């Protein structure tokens, strides 16, 4: 039976899930009450909502990009071996 080469390994999917959880946590940190015409809510200018939450989301998105681009050593070796076989057959 021929070995299948998938684009992502199990670890890639795990890293993607972790990154998405981090992004969701960032959006949860951004949530909260808003200001209405009747009452001003000073919490909309809190450090958590303006600084911390966007940084958490940014880190989560960067982590997702890392998870997509990451390859294990065995995957890199398989790619090199396939390239050598193609060069030899050409």
C-alpha positions as CSV (number, residue, x, y, z in Angstrom):
1,X,0.0,0.0,0.0
2,X,1.3,3.4,-0.9
3,X,2.0,6.0,1.8
4,X,-0.1,9.1,1.5
5,X,1.4,12.5,2.0
6,X,-1.0,14.9,3.6
7,X,-0.4,18.6,3.7
8,X,-0.9,18.7,7.5
9,X,0.2,16.3,10.2
10,X,-1.7,15.7,13.4
11,X,0.6,18.2,15.2
12,X,-0.3,20.9,12.7
13,X,-4.0,20.4,13.5
14,X,-3.3,20.5,17.2
15,X,-1.3,23.8,16.8
16,X,-4.1,25.2,14.7
17,X,-6.7,24.4,17.4
18,X,-4.5,26.0,20.1
19,X,-4.1,29.2,17.9
20,X,-7.8,29.4,17.4
21,X,-8.5,29.1,21.1
22,X,-6.0,31.9,21.8
23,X,-7.8,34.1,19.2
24,X,-11.2,33.3,20.8
25,X,-9.8,34.2,24.3
26,X,-8.7,37.5,22.8
27,X,-12.2,38.3,21.5
28,X,-13.7,37.3,24.8
29,X,-11.3,39.7,26.6
30,X,-12.5,42.5,24.2
31,X,-16.2,41.9,25.0
32,X,-18.1,43.9,27.6
33,X,-20.7,46.5,28.1
34,X,-21.0,49.5,25.9
35,X,-21.8,53.2,26.4
36,X,-25.4,54.2,25.8
37,X,-27.0,57.6,25.4
38,X,-28.3,57.4,28.9
39,X,-25.1,56.3,30.7
40,X,-21.4,56.5,30.0
41,X,-19.4,53.3,30.6
42,X,-15.7,54.1,31.3
43,X,-14.9,50.4,31.0
44,X,-14.7,50.8,27.2
45,X,-11.4,52.5,27.7
46,X,-9.9,49.8,30.0
47,X,-6.4,48.5,29.3
48,X,-7.7,45.0,29.0
49,X,-10.0,45.9,26.1
50,X,-7.7,48.3,24.3
51,X,-4.2,46.8,24.8
52,X,-4.3,43.3,26.2
53,X,-7.1,41.7,24.1
54,X,-5.8,42.9,20.7
55,X,-2.3,41.7,21.6
56,X,-3.7,38.3,22.5
57,X,-5.6,38.1,19.2
58,X,-2.5,39.1,17.3
59,X,-0.4,36.5,19.0
60,X,-3.2,33.9,18.3
61,X,-3.2,34.8,14.5
62,X,0.6,34.6,14.3
63,X,0.5,31.3,16.1
64,X,-2.1,30.0,13.5
65,X,0.3,31.1,10.7
66,X,3.1,29.3,12.4
67,X,0.9,26.2,12.7
68,X,0.1,26.3,9.0
69,X,3.8,26.7,7.9
70,X,5.4,24.3,10.4
71,X,6.8,21.0,9.0
72,X,8.3,18.2,11.0
73,X,11.8,16.9,10.2
74,X,10.4,13.7,8.7
75,X,8.2,15.7,6.3
76,X,11.2,17.8,5.2
77,X,13.2,14.6,4.6
78,X,10.3,13.1,2.6
79,X,10.2,16.2,0.4
80,X,14.0,16.1,-0.2
81,X,13.8,12.4,-1.0
82,X,11.0,12.9,-3.5
83,X,12.9,15.8,-5.2
84,X,16.0,13.6,-5.5
85,X,13.9,10.8,-7.0
86,X,12.4,13.2,-9.6
87,X,15.9,14.5,-10.5
88,X,17.2,10.9,-11.0
89,X,14.2,9.9,-13.1
90,X,14.5,13.0,-15.3
